[in-house]
C-alpha cells in the first residue's frame, strides 16, 4: 500500500475520527464506530477510495 493521504489530509482525518468516536461514546451510540474509518485512514496514510480514483494528497517528496 503506497501512501496516498498527505499531511494536512491526515491531520484532518485523525481529528474528525476522534471527534466522531468521542461523540459516539458520549451519546452511547454505535454510530461512534464510524469514527474508526477516518482515524484508521489517517493513521495508515492510505485511503481505499482514493486508490481506484487515482487521487493522492501527498506531496511528491513524501
N, C-alpha and C positions, 0 to 999 in steps of 0.2 A: 504494500500500500504506500503509494507516494503521497506525501503531504499536499493537500490542496486547500487548506484553510490557513490564511495569513494571520499575522499577529493581532490586528485590530478585530478581525472577524472572530478569532479565537477568544479574545478577552470578552467580547460581547456575548458569545455563546456560553461561556462559563458563568458569567454574571446572570444571564437570563435563566440558565438551567438551575442555578442555586436559588434564585428568587421563586421560580415556579415550584421547586421542590419544597422550599420553606413554607410557601403559601399552602401547599397541599398538606403539610404536616399541621400547620396552624388550624386549618379548617377540617382536619381529619378526613381528607378526601383521597381516593385512589388516583385522582387526576394529577396529583403531585408527582406520580411516577413518570409522567410525560417530561418532566424536567431532566430526567436521566438522558434523554436523547441529545439535547443541545450540550449538556455537560460532557457527555462522552465524546461527541464530535469535536468539541473544543479541546479536550484533554488529549485525544489521539491525533488531532490535526488532520483528520480525514472525514469528509462528508460523502456518504454513498450517493446522495442525489447529485452532487457536483460532478461525479465521475462520468455518467453517461451523457451529461450535458456539456462536458469538456470545459467546466468552469474552474478557475483557480484564483484564489485571492492572495496567493503567496507572491512574494517578490522574486525576481529572477535569481538572486543570490542565495535564497533560503534553501 
